Amino acid sequence: MTRETSTDYRHPFRPGPLRLVNRALGKVAALPGRLAPLDEASLLAAAERRTGLTDFGDASFHEPLRRLLSSIEDEAELHPLGRLITRTRIVSTLATRLRLERLCAREPSIRAERLTRPIVIVGLPRTGTTFLHRLLASDDTRIRALMSWEALMPVPLEGEREPTKRIAAAQRSESALKYMAPDFFAVHPIDAVGPEEDILLLDLAFRSTVPEATMHVPSFAAWLEEADQGPAYRMLATALRALQHQRRPTDESWRWVLKTPHHLEWLDELPKVLEDPLVVWTHRSPREVVGSFCSMIAHGRGVFTDRVDPLEIGRFWLRKGKRMVERAMDARARWGKDSFVDVRYQDLIADPVAIVRKIQERAGLPWTERTSAALAASLRRETKDRHGKHRYSLEAFGLDAAAVDAAFASYEKTLLR
């Protein structure tokens, strides 16, 4: 029998042993300074101790980091284990900044690497972006995707020849998340050795939507919408250059394939750091996706807190989704439609091979027998509901079809008709 996800968002699933751990950690947390401090000085010092390095590069990350930490303390209501995970993640992010800065100093040719004509998949969450990303990435002799283990640790460890330790660390993280939140995998499966969103590279500048997708941090989210995204996209470009310096496909005509809904909100940043990007925009009726991505957010937040408010999630992400598509439509008008490939979700599901072929040809990658075989193998793996059936509704988040139609009226009129 296929497992179905819970829709009791206010009471996140928590394995019994983790409930006990939270109780024990809660007692430790009552002692001042004894559990997972989230002050900037402590986090910077921990990253420096871990790496033995002190140069974090561009100092513009300090302001967003401070604002994020303040928002977490004032608004997120993390449970003790969520707080510990959050500290671990931030220290790891800071350690990656240190290692990336050292790598670029040791190998200055990295900064000269060109990021030429990448394929960039954008679209609201739940519009088929992950499915399409994995299909395109299957042609790995000509298309370079960011792997999940690379997203977590894009810089080689000291003395590393093969990325065995980095892959093992990603696999441990995958197993831990699957144990803590099995429902999340039915919504958005994660594969330690499979393609992943490049938003985790943007997060190196502490200017991504990762925090608001995983925690209740409205003051940080409001600041981020008005903040300069330049540092985040420059960090993305540096990390991609370092990654392609480590590994690139064998075919000389190869392209990156990138993917994250975050880019939808900030399309104008892409050509500042990428050469001639080809944007693939996936489309699906907002009525079909809003409830689904609100459910994804609720399950994700349940990893970090016992206080999940589905009505707040509905209000926030309806407004956020509207902002994302409207900003993308404005950017599209400035760019011109020739820089875009539009993909309707129903067409992708009905004939994925035709969609992948159209995108590859637009990117200057002719179809080959190897492409066809790799895609067929990927389609056998990427089966619907393999981690369980995702249940959701608009009503669970205080929304209805009329509210969604009103929010996305301009988008539907312009790009869905």
Rosetta blueprint (number, residue, H / E / L):
1 M L
2 T L
3 R L
4 E E
5 T L
6 S L
7 T L
8 D L
9 Y L
10 R L
11 H L
12 P L
13 F L
14 R L
15 P L
16 G H
17 P H
18 L H
19 R H
20 L H
21 V H
22 N H
23 R H
24 A H
25 L H
26 G H
27 K H
28 V H
29 A H
30 A L
31 L L
32 P L
33 G L
34 R L
35 L L
36 A L
37 P L
38 L L
39 D L
40 E H
41 A H
42 S H
43 L H
44 L H
45 A H
46 A H
47 A H
48 E H
49 R H
50 R H
51 T H
52 G L
53 L L
54 T L
55 D L
56 F L
57 G L
58 D L
59 A H
60 S H
61 F H
62 H H
63 E H
64 P H
65 L H
66 R H
67 R H
68 L H
69 L H
70 S H
71 S H
72 I H
73 E H
74 D H
75 E H
76 A H
77 E L
78 L L
79 H L
80 P H
81 L H
82 G H
83 R H
84 L H
85 I H
86 T H
87 R H
88 T H
89 R H
90 I H
91 V H
92 S H
93 T H
94 L H
95 A H
96 T H
97 R H
98 L H
99 R H
100 L H
101 E H
102 R H
103 L H
104 C H
105 A H
106 R H
107 E L
108 P H
109 S H
110 I H
111 R H
112 A H
113 E L
114 R L
115 L L
116 T E
117 R L
118 P L
119 I E
120 V E
121 I E
122 V E
123 G L
124 L L
125 P L
126 R L
127 T L
128 G L
129 T H
130 T H
131 F H
132 L H
133 H H
134 R H
135 L H
136 L H
137 A H
138 S L
139 D L
140 D L
141 T L
142 R L
143 I E
144 R E
145 A E
146 L L
147 M E
148 S H
149 W H
150 E H
151 A H
152 L H
153 M L
154 P L
155 V L
156 P L
157 L L
158 E L
159 G L
160 E L
161 R L
162 E L
163 P L
164 T H
165 K H
166 R H
167 I H
168 A H
169 A H
170 A H
171 Q H
172 R H
173 S H
174 E H
175 S H
176 A H
177 L H
178 K H
179 Y H
180 M H
181 A L
182 P H
183 D H
184 F H
185 F H
186 A H
187 V H
188 H L
189 P L
190 I L
191 D L
192 A L
193 V L
194 G L
195 P E
196 E L
197 E L
198 D L
199 I H
200 L H
201 L H
202 L H
203 D H
204 L H
205 A H
206 F L
207 R L
208 S L
209 T L
210 V H
211 P H
212 E H
213 A H
214 T H
215 M L
216 H L
217 V L
218 P H
219 S H
220 F H
221 A H
222 A H
223 W H
224 L H
225 E H
226 E H
227 A L
228 D L
229 Q L
230 G H
231 P H
232 A H
233 Y H
234 R H
235 M H
236 L H
237 A H
238 T H
239 A H
240 L H
241 R H
242 A H
243 L H
244 Q H
245 H H
246 Q H
247 R L
248 R L
249 P L
250 T L
251 D L
252 E L
253 S L
254 W L
255 R E
256 W E
257 V E
258 L E
259 K E
260 T L
261 P L
262 H H
263 H H
264 L H
265 E H
266 W L
267 L H
268 D H
269 E H
270 L H
271 P H
272 K H
273 V H
274 L L
275 E E
276 D L
277 P L
278 L E
279 V E
280 V E
281 W E
282 T E
283 H E
284 R L
285 S L
286 P H
287 R H
288 E H
289 V H
290 V H
291 G H
292 S H
293 F H
294 C H
295 S H
296 M H
297 I H
298 A H
299 H H
300 G H
301 R H
302 G L
303 V L
304 F L
305 T L
306 D L
307 R L
308 V L
309 D L
310 P H
311 L H
312 E H
313 I H
314 G H
315 R H
316 F H
317 W H
318 L H
319 R H
320 K H
321 G H
322 K H
323 R H
324 M H
325 V H
326 E H
327 R H
328 A H
329 M H
330 D H
331 A H
332 R H
333 A H
334 R H
335 W H
336 G L
337 K H
338 D H
339 S H
340 F E
341 V E
342 D E
343 V E
344 R E
345 Y H
346 Q H
347 D H
348 L H
349 I H
350 A H
351 D L
352 P H
353 V H
354 A H
355 I H
356 V H
357 R H
358 K H
359 I H
360 Q H
361 E H
362 R H
363 A L
364 G L
365 L L
366 P L
367 W L
368 T L
369 E H
370 R H
371 T H
372 S H
373 A H
374 A H
375 L H
376 A H
377 A H
378 S H
379 L H
380 R H
381 R H
382 E L
383 T L
384 K L
385 D L
386 R L
387 H L
388 G L
389 K E
390 H L
391 R L
392 Y L
393 S L
394 L L
395 E H
396 A H
397 F H
398 G L
399 L L
400 D L
401 A H
402 A H
403 A H
404 V H
405 D H
406 A H
407 A H
408 F L
409 A H
410 S H
411 Y H
412 E H
413 K H
414 T H
415 L H
416 L L
417 R L
